[in-house]
């Protein structure tokens, strides 16, 4: 974080000379209190927050529709694809459905139609947000002329503002020497243009995106080669959770090649060959390059205003999301960690509040990780390995979904909830969930972890009555399991 000591004076209703109560939406002013560059989650949150506090706001986006990468290429379509594949798996593995016919198999094009419908609904809803709040969305690529003025590339139009929030998001990283123009080589954006169902897929990069798409293609029946430079999957996860993911990926035809680096790719008309540094060769119908992302800051004229970006195109900010230039803020993927849509909303709102209401600026510091593999994963807090290294005395409580009534009813028996807590104080230190609805279940524990002092205590789960049958009652089971180990 940058140590920027001097913050610009916040705007107030009184000193906002550009705010006019009688402003009509059809009027497009040349000067605004705040211009937000980017219409993804961070940009949307920043714009809506400032507008509702009475300031004039415009949003500039170089995309034809609002929503950003989250809506069009990343979070929304990939999770919609995953949901469709999971439904097919559930149908094919449920004996009850065999009464209605044989197992079913869907093509990539069929599940893509569902994703396209969801994207369309998201765009319509978000467009309505801007309309109802009378926030003009100006289409064009923003380039800074000075710290208060931008021009739209290829147009004569210039706009100015007292403050800017850069929320341009990120895109897949394209290393040199890889031919992304080849029709059989995709990144996590262009994979949505795939027009056939491949039988064999090589995924280069075993991060969150790589693992999610590996489970999608595996669930569709493809043989997947997952190239992982590390010795295990998603090394930031608790070891038990990482091992469980590896096991279930193997069950759907995903082979994880650990400790492997890609040397080169050989291109052919109807197949590709991936050469690994270890000497191995992998032939596949398509290759999905899922090895990192880079910030969308190119061509913005940042050098003209003294704003530097790192090697991945990201901007550095302080605790108030202020960049090196005092009237310019940034939020979302363009600032790096945690690069999650949910966090981007909160970062955008915080960056906006840093300008218009500093007392209401709460930076994002704690984020639950949601990984939408099949089954899904969500974690928050410390792992066993981290606590062991820190020499913290801890104990563990577990609840296996196969033993809960709700999972037995729904058939979602795979997974567990793992709670790690301090041996002496019973403070909840880590939540690790693997299985159906993991990304929902984790937030119950998150609410307890956020409580101060003794309120953050494993006993809460024993003194609270949960609805029955629910997946939430796994917290009581895990708490009983853990506390029985120390009492």
C-alpha positions in Angstrom: 0.0 0.0 0.0 1.2 3.5 -0.8 1.6 5.8 2.1 -0.2 8.9 0.8 -0.5 11.3 3.6 -2.4 14.1 2.0 -5.9 13.4 1.0 -8.0 15.8 -1.0 -10.9 17.5 0.7 -14.0 15.5 0.4 -16.9 16.8 -1.6 -20.0 18.0 0.2 -23.5 18.8 -1.0 -22.7 22.5 -0.4 -19.5 22.8 -2.3 -20.6 20.6 -5.2 -21.3 23.5 -7.5 -21.9 21.1 -10.4 -24.9 19.3 -8.8 -28.2 20.8 -10.0 -31.5 19.4 -8.6 -33.3 20.3 -11.9 -30.8 18.4 -14.0 -32.5 16.3 -16.7 -31.1 13.0 -17.8 -30.9 14.0 -21.4 -28.4 16.8 -20.7 -24.9 15.5 -20.9 -22.6 17.9 -18.9 -18.9 18.2 -19.8 -17.9 18.4 -16.2 -18.8 16.1 -13.3 -17.9 15.8 -9.7 -16.8 12.2 -10.3 -16.1 10.2 -13.5 -16.0 6.5 -13.1 -14.0 4.6 -15.7 -15.4 1.1 -16.1 -18.9 -0.3 -15.7 -18.1 -3.6 -13.9 -18.9 -4.3 -10.3 -16.5 -1.8 -8.8 -17.5 1.0 -11.2 -21.1 0.4 -10.8 -20.9 0.5 -7.0 -18.7 3.6 -7.0 -21.1 5.4 -9.4 -24.3 4.4 -7.6 -22.9 5.3 -4.2 -21.8 8.8 -5.2 -25.0 9.6 -7.1 -27.2 8.6 -4.1 -25.2 10.9 -2.0 -26.0 13.8 -4.3 -23.1 14.2 -6.6 -22.9 14.4 -10.3 -21.5 11.2 -11.8 -20.8 9.8 -15.2 -19.6 6.4 -16.2 -17.2 5.9 -19.1 -16.9 2.4 -20.6 -15.3 1.1 -23.8 -17.7 -1.8 -23.9 -21.0 -1.8 -25.8 -22.9 -2.9 -22.7 -22.5 -2.4 -19.0 -21.5 -5.2 -16.6 -17.7 -5.4 -17.3 -15.8 -8.7 -17.6 -17.6 -10.1 -14.6 -20.9 -10.1 -16.5 -19.8 -10.8 -20.0 -16.8 -13.2 -19.8 -15.8 -14.2 -16.3 -17.9 -14.7 -13.2 -21.5 -14.8 -14.5 -21.0 -17.0 -17.7 -18.5 -19.4 -16.1 -20.8 -20.0 -13.1 -23.8 -20.4 -15.3 -21.9 -23.0 -17.3 -20.9 -24.8 -14.1 -24.5 -24.8 -12.9 -25.8 -26.4 -16.1 -23.1 -29.1 -16.0 -23.8 -29.8 -12.4 -27.5 -30.3 -13.2 -26.6 -32.8 -15.9 -24.3 -34.7 -13.5 -27.0 -34.7 -10.8 -29.6 -36.1 -13.3 -27.2 -38.8 -14.6 -26.2 -40.0 -11.1 -29.6 -40.0 -9.5 -31.2 -43.5 -9.7 -34.7 -42.0 -9.4 -34.4 -40.2 -12.8 -33.6 -43.5 -14.6 -37.3 -44.1 -14.5 -37.7 -41.3 -17.0 -35.1 -42.5 -19.5 -31.4 -43.0 -20.0 -28.6 -40.7 -19.0 -28.3 -37.5 -20.9 -25.3 -35.7 -22.4 -25.3 -32.0 -23.3 -23.0 -30.2 -25.7 -21.0 -27.1 -24.8 -23.2 -25.1 -27.2 -26.3 -26.2 -25.3 -25.1 -25.1 -21.9 -23.7 -21.9 -23.4 -27.3 -20.9 -24.3 -28.2 -20.9 -20.6 -25.2 -18.7 -19.8 -26.1 -16.3 -22.6 -29.6 -15.9 -21.2 -28.3 -15.1 -17.7 -25.8 -12.6 -19.1 -28.6 -10.9 -21.0 -30.7 -10.7 -17.9 -27.8 -9.2 -15.9 -27.2 -6.5 -18.6 -30.8 -5.6 -18.7 -31.0 -5.3 -14.9 -27.8 -3.3 -14.6 -28.7 -0.9 -17.4 -31.9 -0.2 -15.5 -29.9 0.7 -12.5 -28.1 3.5 -14.4 -31.3 4.7 -16.0 -33.2 4.9 -12.7 -30.4 6.8 -11.0 -29.9 9.1 -14.0 -26.3 8.3 -14.4 -25.1 8.8 -18.0 -23.1 5.9 -19.4 -20.7 7.3 -22.1 -19.3 4.7 -24.5 -15.7 5.2 -25.5 -12.1 4.5 -24.4 -10.9 7.0 -21.8 -7.4 8.6 -22.1 -6.1 11.1 -19.6 -4.9 14.4 -20.9 -4.2 15.7 -17.4 -5.3 14.8 -13.9 -8.7 16.4 -14.4 -9.4 15.8 -18.1 -10.0 12.8 -20.3 -10.7 12.4 -24.0 -12.5 9.6 -25.7 -10.1 7.9 -28.1 -11.2 8.4 -31.7 -13.6 11.1 -30.8 -13.4 14.8 -30.2 -15.3 14.7 -27.0 -13.5 15.7 -23.8 -14.8 15.3 -20.2 -13.5 16.7 -17.0 -14.1 15.9 -13.3 -12.8 16.8 -9.9 -12.2 13.2 -9.1 -11.8 9.9 -11.0 -12.4 6.3 -10.0 -10.5 3.8 -12.3 -12.4 0.5 -12.3 -11.4 -0.9 -15.6 -11.1 -4.5 -14.4 -8.7 -7.1 -15.9 -8.3 -9.5 -18.8 -6.6 -12.8 -19.3 -2.8 -12.6 -19.4 -1.3 -13.3 -22.8 2.4 -14.2 -22.6 4.6 -13.6 -25.6 5.2 -16.5 -27.9 1.7 -18.0 -27.5 -0.5 -17.7 -30.7 -3.9 -16.7 -29.3 -5.2 -16.1 -32.8 -5.2 -19.9 -33.5 -8.8 -21.2 -33.6 -8.1 -24.0 -31.2 -6.3 -22.0 -28.5 -8.5 -20.1 -26.0 -8.3 -18.0 -22.9 -11.0 -17.7 -20.2 -12.7 -15.0 -22.3 -12.6 -16.5 -25.8 -13.6 -20.0 -24.5 -17.1 -18.6 -24.6 -16.9 -18.6 -28.4 -16.1 -22.3 -28.6 -18.5 -23.8 -31.2 -18.1 -27.5 -30.6 -17.6 -30.0 -27.8 -14.0 -31.2 -27.6 -13.2 -34.7 -26.5 -9.8 -33.8 -25.0 -8.9 -30.5 -23.4 -5.6 -29.2 -22.1 -5.9 -26.5 -19.4 -2.6 -24.6 -18.8 -2.7 -23.1 -15.4 -4.3 -24.8 -12.3 -5.5 -21.7 -10.5 -9.1 -21.0 -9.6 -10.1 -20.4 -13.2 -8.2 -23.4 -14.5 -9.8 -25.7 -11.9 -13.3 -24.4 -12.5 -13.1 -24.9 -16.3 -11.4 -28.3 -15.8 -14.4 -29.4 -13.8 -16.8 -28.0 -16.4 -15.2 -29.8 -19.3 -14.7 -33.0 -17.2 -18.4 -32.9 -16.3 -19.3 -32.7 -20.0 -17.4 -35.9 -20.6 -14.1 -34.6 -22.0 -10.7 -35.9 -20.9 -8.9 -33.0 -19.3 -5.2 -32.5 -18.8 -4.6 -29.9 -16.1 -1.1 -28.4 -16.2 -0.1 -27.3 -12.7 3.3 -25.7 -11.9 2.8 -26.4 -8.2 3.0 -29.7 -6.4 -0.7 -29.7 -5.4 -3.9 -27.9 -6.5 -4.6 -24.4 -5.1 -1.9 -24.4 -2.5 -3.5 -21.6 -0.5 -6.3 -24.0 0.5 -6.3 -26.2 3.5 -4.6 -29.5 2.6 -7.7 -31.6 3.2 -9.7 -29.4 0.9 -7.1 -29.4 -1.8 -6.9 -33.2 -1.7 -10.6 -33.5 -1.9 -10.7 -31.3 -5.0 -8.0 -33.4 -6.6 -10.0 -36.6 -5.9 -13.2 -35.4 -7.3 -11.6 -33.9 -10.4 -10.1 -37.3 -11.1 -13.6 -38.8 -10.9 -14.7 -36.6 -13.8 -11.8 -37.4 -16.0 -9.3 -34.6 -15.1 -5.7 -35.6 -14.8 -3.6 -33.1 -12.8 0.0 -32.9 -13.9 1.7 -31.4 -10.9 5.1 -29.6 -11.0 4.9 -29.1 -14.8 5.8 -26.1 -16.9 4.7 -25.4 -20.5 7.7 -25.1 -22.9 5.8 -24.5 -26.2 2.7 -25.3 -28.1 2.7 -26.9 -31.6 -0.2 -25.8 -33.8 -2.1 -27.9 -36.3 -5.3 -27.4 -38.1 -7.4 -29.9 -36.1 -5.3 -30.4 -32.9 -2.6 -28.9 -30.7 0.4 -30.5 -29.0 1.6 -29.0 -25.7 5.3 -29.6 -24.9 6.2 -29.6 -21.2 9.6 -28.7 -19.9 9.8 -32.3 -18.5 9.8 -33.7 -22.0 6.2 -34.8 -22.0 3.9 -34.1 -25.0 0.1 -33.8 -24.8 -2.1 -33.9 -27.8 -5.6 -32.3 -27.4 -8.5 -30.9 -29.4 -8.2 -27.5 -27.8 -6.0 -25.7 -25.3 -7.4 -23.4 -22.7 -4.7 -20.9 -21.4 -5.8 -20.0 -17.8 -2.5 -18.7 -16.4 -3.2 -15.3 -14.7 -4.8 -12.0 -15.5 -3.6 -8.5 -16.2 -5.1 -5.1 -15.4 -6.9 -3.1 -18.1 -4.8 0.0 -18.0 -3.2 0.1 -21.4 -3.7 3.1 -23.6 -5.1 5.3 -20.8 -2.4 7.9 -20.9 -1.5 7.2 -17.3 2.1 8.3 -17.9 0.9 11.8 -18.7 -0.4 12.2 -15.1 2.5 10.3 -13.4 0.4 7.2 -12.5 2.5 4.1 -12.6 1.3 0.5 -13.1 3.1 -2.7 -12.3 4.2 -5.5 -14.6 0.6 -6.9 -14.7 -1.0 -3.6 -15.5 -2.3 -3.1 -11.9 -2.4 0.2 -9.9 -1.2 0.6 -6.4 -3.5 2.3 -3.9 -3.5 3.2 -0.2 -6.1 2.1 2.4 -8.6 4.5 0.9 -8.1 3.3 -2.6 -6.3 6.5 -3.6 -3.6 6.2 -6.2 -0.3 8.2 -6.4 -2.3 11.0 -8.0 -4.4 12.5 -5.2 -7.7 13.0 -7.1 -7.6 9.6 -8.8 -8.8 6.4 -7.0 -9.0 2.9 -8.2 -10.9 -0.3 -7.2 -11.7 -3.8 -8.4 -9.4 -6.2 -10.3 -7.3 -3.3 -11.6 -5.8 -3.0 -8.1 -5.0 -6.7 -7.7 -6.0 -8.6 -4.6 -8.5 -10.2 -4.1 -9.8 -9.9 -7.7 -13.3 -11.1 -6.8 -16.5 -9.7 -8.0 -18.1 -9.5 -4.5 -15.0 -7.7 -3.2 -15.0 -5.3 -6.2 -18.5 -4.0 -5.3 -17.3 -3.2 -1.8 -14.0 -1.7 -3.0 -15.9 0.5 -5.5 -18.2 1.7 -2.7 -15.2 2.3 -0.4 -13.3 4.3 -3.1 -16.4 6.4 -3.7 -16.9 7.0 0.0 -13.3 8.1 0.4 -14.2 11.0 -1.9 -17.7 11.9 -0.8 -17.9 10.5 2.8 -14.5 9.5 4.2 -16.0 8.4 7.6 -17.9 5.7 5.7 -14.9 4.3 3.9 -14.3 0.7 4.9 -11.6 -1.0 3.0 -11.9 -4.7 2.0 -9.7 -6.6 4.4 -11.4 -10.0 4.9 -12.8 -12.0 2.0 -14.2 -15.5 1.8 -12.8 -17.4 -1.1 -15.4 -18.9 -3.4 -14.3 -21.5 -5.9 -17.0 -22.8 -8.2 -15.6 -26.2 -9.1 -17.8 -29.3 -8.9 -18.2 -29.6 -5.9 -17.6 -26.0 -4.9 -15.2 -24.7 -2.2 -15.3 -21.8 0.1 -12.8 -20.9 2.8 -12.0 -18.1 5.2 -9.3 -17.6 7.8 -6.3 -19.7 8.7 -5.4 -23.2 7.5 -3.9 -25.9 9.7 -0.5 -25.5 8.1 -0.5 -21.7 8.8 -1.4 -22.2 12.4 1.2 -24.9 12.8 3.8 -22.6 11.4 2.7 -19.9 13.8 2.7 -22.3 16.8 -0.9 -21.5 17.6 -2.7 -24.2 19.7 -5.8 -25.2 17.8 -8.3 -27.9 17.5 -10.6 -29.0 14.6 -14.2 -29.9 14.3 -15.8 -31.5 11.2 -19.2 -32.2 9.9 -19.6 -34.5 6.9 -22.4 -33.7 4.6 -23.3 -37.4 4.1 -24.5 -37.4 7.7 -26.8 -34.4 7.5 -30.5 -34.9 6.8 -30.7 -32.1 4.2 -27.9 -33.6 2.1 -29.5 -37.0 2.3 -32.7 -35.5 1.0 -31.1 -33.6 -1.8 -28.6 -36.3 -2.7 -25.7 -33.9 -2.2 -23.7 -36.1 0.1 -20.2 -35.1 -1.0 -18.4 -32.6 1.2 -17.7 -31.4 4.7 -17.5 -28.4 6.9 -14.2 -28.0 8.8 -13.9 -25.5 11.7 -10.5 -24.6 13.2 -10.6 -22.9 16.6 -8.2 -21.8 19.3 -7.7 -24.6 21.9 -7.9 -22.2 24.9 -10.2 -19.3 23.9 -12.4 -21.3 21.5 -12.1 -18.4 19.0 -13.0 -19.4 15.5 -9.8 -19.2 13.4 -10.7 -20.8 10.1 -13.7 -22.1 8.1 -13.1 -24.6 5.3 -16.1 -25.9 3.3 -16.2 -28.4 0.4 -19.4 -29.5 -1.2 -22.8 -28.2 -2.4 -23.6 -24.6 -1.3 -20.1 -24.2 0.2 -20.0 -20.5 -0.9 -23.3 -19.9 1.0 -22.5 -21.9 4.1 -19.2 -20.1 4.8 -21.0 -16.8 5.5 -22.6 -18.1 8.6 -19.2 -18.7 10.2 -17.9 -15.4 8.7 -20.5 -13.5 10.7 -19.3 -15.1 13.9 -15.6 -14.5 13.1 -16.4 -10.8 12.6 -17.7 -10.5 16.2 -15.4 -8.9 18.8 -13.9 -10.7 21.8 -15.8 -13.6 23.4 -18.7 -13.2 20.9 -16.4 -15.0 18.4 -16.7 -18.4 20.1 -17.4 -21.9 19.1 -20.1 -22.1 21.8 -22.3 -19.9 19.6 -23.1 -22.9 17.4 -24.2 -24.9 20.4 -26.5 -22.2 21.8 -28.2 -21.3 18.5 -31.1 -23.3 17.1 -30.8 -24.0 13.4 -33.7 -24.9 11.1 -34.0 -28.6 10.5 -33.2 -30.0 8.0 -30.7 -27.5 6.7 -27.0 -27.4 5.6 -26.5 -24.7 8.2 -26.8 -27.3 11.1 -23.5 -28.7 10.0 -22.0 -25.9 12.1 -23.6 -27.4 15.3 -22.3 -30.9 14.3 -18.8 -29.5 13.6 -18.8 -27.5 16.9 -19.8 -30.6 18.9 -17.1 -32.7 17.2 -14.4 -30.1 17.9 -15.4 -29.2 21.5 -15.8 -32.9 22.4 -12.1 -33.2 21.7 -11.0 -30.7 24.4 -13.7 -31.2 27.1 
